[in-house]
Amino acid sequence: MRIAFVFSAWLMSFGALAAANDVATLDRSTWPETLSSPTLFDVASRAEILTFARTLLVSEAWDEASLKQRLGLRIINMEAIDALRQRLWQRLLSNYNYAQQSCDQDASFCYLVEDMDSLREQAGKFHLGDDSFYIRWAEPSRVFHEQYLDELLRKAALFPQTSSEVARFGDYERNGDELNDRLFLLTFDSAANLAPDNTPWLTDYLRKSNLNGTFFVLGSDIQNRLNQASVASLQSLYSRQCVGVQGWQYRSHSHWQDWQYSVQRSAELVRSKLPENYVPLFRPPYGQRRADAQAFFNAQGLQVALWDIDAQDGPGKLKAEESGQRVLTLMLLWRRGVIAFNAKQDTVKTAMPWLLTQTAQSGIGWEDCQDAFR
């Protein structure tokens, strides 16, 4: 594979992208191989890791004024941005070390990476020649990772004034870092909504696939279901699945005066009606929660359940195919993590089965929802 040093050209293209708020997705048909074995999963993983690492390296050349302009913000938290970059580099190094363990079986995208310095060096040199087998993928992947990095940097720039899943406030918050390599957890937000009502389809599909997931519900939605049907029917609906809470209403819990009651009331309802399914997890709507909430969550026996792979399938966002392709690309990049789908959106009924089909022979695993975050 021909490698050329084109750092300056990449730097120029980095500043020429469209709006900072574009949602990243990547047409996976540009990748010329199927993920039909663990080795081929690693090949694709190494490619995505190196592309993102190069993008991250280039971003370090931007000063505060340039970042403000790029992210469309007047005030940014540079300390949070720097902390995010450090975490990303550590994760990339760890992931590349896992991904290169199969280099003796397929040497594509295998370079000498032994430590952080060598990863940064290889990222700076990474480039595909025009005659590469993977050339159709190269430019779409570059664009994806630049847009995705923008998403992360923008959230870090606003943190902690606007909290999100981009950083944790403490060990009581979990986001998938704890999972083993190649393990992923399926989670679903707004998973008791009555209209549209995708929960029965999702839970049935998972049971037929011998899988489970964690369904995060609003207390008000669970109460509405109980007003229309029996407790037994609710228990049947979530059979062999896990159920956590998102509060009583879907609204930010960072500045809401009654946020504690919202969490407590919902947890008590779900625990009493779904004792076999309940898991002591709170997923904050929009990822927004208070920085000083640890004592409350500890007293309630709850953990905050974040995510690190977002399907971006909410209203007005990605279509089903785009959402599935985004999730798969981030699975290759991060190699483990918590996937967040939106159960209210019909896109999940297409994106999730597509994702399971694409990864069926890739050697990944799906974490049992009862074992996650323990």
N, C-alpha and C positions, 0 to 999 in steps of 0.2 A: 504494500500500500504506500503510495507516494505521499510524503509528508513535507509540507512547506511552511515556512514561518511567515504568516500574513497577519500578524497581530495588529498592525496599524490599519490595514484595510478593514478588519473586523471591527475595530474601534470606531471607524467612520460609519460603518453600517449600523452599529449599535445605536447611534444617535439619530438615525434617519427613519426610525419606525413610526408607525401611526400612534394614535392616542394611547396613553398609558393605561387606560381602563379596558382595553381589548381583553377578552377572555381567551386564554390560550387553549388551542386544540390542534391536533396533528393528524392528518390523514394517514392512517397506518398502512394503507395500500401502497404508499411510497417505499415502505420497507420491503425488500425483495424476498424475505424468507418468512415462513410460518414459525410460530413458537412451538414446534412439534417435539421438542426435547428440552431437558434442563440445560444442555449445552447451548442450544440456540437461544434460549431465554437469556443466558449469560452474555452471549454475543450482543444481542440487542440492548441489554442492560449496560454493558461497557460503553456502547456507542452513545446512549443517552447521558450517562454519567460524564463522559468526556466533553460532550457538547455543552451541558449545563455548567461544568467546571470552567470551561473557556469563557462562557458568558459571565459567570461570576467574577472571574479574574479581570475581564475587561471593565466590569462595572466599578472596580476599585479605583480606576483612573478618574472617575467623575467626582468633582468637588461638590460641596453642599449646594451651591447655586445651581449647578447643572442638574443635580438630583431633584431639587425643587421644581425646576422647569419640566424635567422628564416626568415626574410623578404628578404634576399639576397641583402642587401644594405650596402654600406660602410659608408654613412652618413645618419642619420635620425634626424628628428625634434621631440625631446622628448616632447617639450612644446605642439606641435600640437597633439601628441599622447595622452598626459594627458588630454588635452581639449576635445578630442574626447571621451575618456573614461567617463569623467564627463557627457557629453551630453547623451551618451548611457545609463548610469545608471539612469539619470532623466527620459528618455523616457521609460525605462523598468519598473520603478516604476509606472509611470502614466499608462502604458499599463496593468500592472498586476492588478492595482486597478480597471480598467474597466473590465478586464476579470473575476475577482472574484465576480462580482456583481450577477452572476448566480450560485454561489456555493450552494445556497439552493436548486437548482434543480438538480445539479450533482456535487458531491464533489471531483471528480477526479482532482488531482493536486492542490487542495485547501489547502494552509498552512497559518499560521498566519503571514501576511505581513501588517504592519501598517505604516512603514516608511523605510528609506533607510537602516538603520542598520538591521532591520528584514528581508528585502529582501536579503541583502548580507549573512545573517546567513542561510536563507533557501536555497539560491543558493549553499552555501558551503556544505550543507548536502544532496543536491538533488541527488538521485540515485534510480534506479528501481531494484527491486529484480528479480531473474531469473523466478519467478512464476508470474510476473506481466502480466496483459492482454496486456500491451503495449511494451513488451520486444523486439519484432521484430523491432520496430521503434527506440529504444533507441540508439543503436550503430550507425546506419546510421545518426540519427539526431545529435549525438555528432560530428561526422566527418564533417557533413555539417556546423555546427556552428563554428567549429575551422577553416575550410577553409574560411568561409564567414568573420569571424573576421580578418583573415590574409589579406583578400582583403581590408577591411576598414583601418586596421592599416598601410598597405603599402601606401595607398593613403595619410593618415595623415602624415606618415613619410616623404613624398615628398613635402608636402604642406608648404608654398605657392609657392615654386620655380616651382613646377608643380602643377597647380591648378586642382581641380576636384570637383565632387559633394559632397565630404565628408565634406566640410565646406563652410560656406557662408562668403562673405566679408562685408555684411551689410544687412539692412532690405529691400533694393531694390532687393535682391535676394530671391527667394521663392523656397521651396523644398517639400511642402506637410505637414510640421509640423502644418500648420494653419488649416488643415481640421479637421472635427469632427471625433470622434471615428466611425469606420466601414465605412468610406467614402473613396473612391479611385477615382483617375482621370486617364483615359486612355490617353496616349500620344504616338505619333509615329514620329520617326526621319526619315530624308531623304524621306519625304512623297510627293515628286513630281517627283521622279525619273522615267524616261521613260523606262528603261530596267534594271532589271525586273520591270514591272509596276503593283504593287499590290494595288495601291491607289484606283482604281475603285472597286476592290473586297472589300477592307476594309470599304470604306465609304458606299457601298451598304449594307454590312453585318450589320454595326452599325445602319443604318436607319431601316432595317427590324427588328432589335432587340430593336428599340425605345431607342437607346443609341447614344451618341456622344463622340467625343474625340478631342484632340488638335493635329493637324498635323503640324509638324515643317518642313518647306520647305527651300530649297536653292533658292535664287533669280534667279540663272542661270537656274535651272530646271523649274521654273515657266515661265521664258522667252522662253525656248525651247518648252514648251507646247503651249504657245501663238503663237509661230512661226508655229505650225502645226495645231492649232485649234482655234476656236473663244473664245472670253471672255465669251460668254454665256455658252459654253461647260465647261469651267473651273469653272464657278459658279455652274453649275449643278453637276459637279464632287464633289464639297465640300459642297453641299447643307446640311444644318442643322448641319454642323461640324464647328470647329474653326481652324483657320490657324495662326500660329506664324512663326517666321523666325529663320534660323540658319546661316544667312549671305549669301553672294553671292557664296562662294565656301566652300566646306567641308574641312576646314583646321583650325588649332589652331588659335584662335584670341588673344592669349596671347603675342606673339612677332611679329605679322604681322603688318608691317608699315601702311597698308591701312585698318586695322580692322574696324575703325569707318565708313569709306565709305562703306565697305562691309555690315555692319549692316543697315546703313541709306538707302542705295540704295535698299536693299531687302525689308525693311519695307515700303518704299514709293511705290514700285511696288505692293506689296500684298495689301496694304491699298487701292490703286487706283482701282485695278482690282477685289478685293474680299471684298468690304466694309461691307457686311453683315457677313462675316466670320472672318475677321481680328481681332486678339487680340494682344495687344501691348506687346508681349513677345518675348524675344530672348533666344534661347537655344544654349549655346556654344558648338560647336563640341568638342568631347572628354571631355567635361566639363571644357575646358581650356579657361580662360579669365583673364583680367588684374585686379590687386588689386585696381588700382586707377581709375576705370572706372565709379564710381557712378555719378559724375557730368555730364558725357556724357549721360548716360542712363536716368538720371532725365530730362535733357534738351530735350531728344527725346521722353519723356513720355513712356519709356519702362521699363519693369522689366526683370531681368534675371530669366529664368525658369529652375530650376534644377530638380532633381528627387531623390527619395530615394529607389525605387524598380526597379532594372535593370534586364531585362530579359536575358542579356548576350547572345543575339541571333545574334550577329554580325558574320562576316566571320570567319570561323575556330573555333567557340565557341560551344555553346550548340546546340544539336538537338532539334526539336520541342517539344517532350514530356519532355525532361529534362528542357527546358526553361520554359514551363508552370508549372512544378513542383517546380522549383526555385521560380517563382513569387508567387505561392500559399503559399509556406512556409514563404516567407518574408511578405506576407499579414497577415498571422497568427501572426508573430513576431511583426510587427510594427503597425498593426490594422488600419492604415490609411496611405495615401500617394499617391505619383505620380508614376505610372508605366510607364516605358520607353521601348517600343518595337521598333524594327528596321523595317520600312516599306519596305525596299529593300529586306529583307530576306523572302523567302517562308515559313520559319518556323512559322511566325506570323499567317498564315492562318490556322494552326493547333493548335498552342499554345493558341491563344486568345479564339476561340470557346470552347476548352477544359476547359479553366479557367472559362468562363462564366457558363458552365454546372456544374462544380464542386461547384460553389458558389451560384447557383440559389436559394437555400433554406436556405442559411446560415445567412441571416439577414443583409448582407452588402448592401451598396448602392454605386451607381456610380455618382460622382459629375458631374453636368452639366458644360460643358467646358466654358460657358459664365460666370458662377459664380465663377470659380476658380481664385485664386490670386487677388481677388478684395480687 
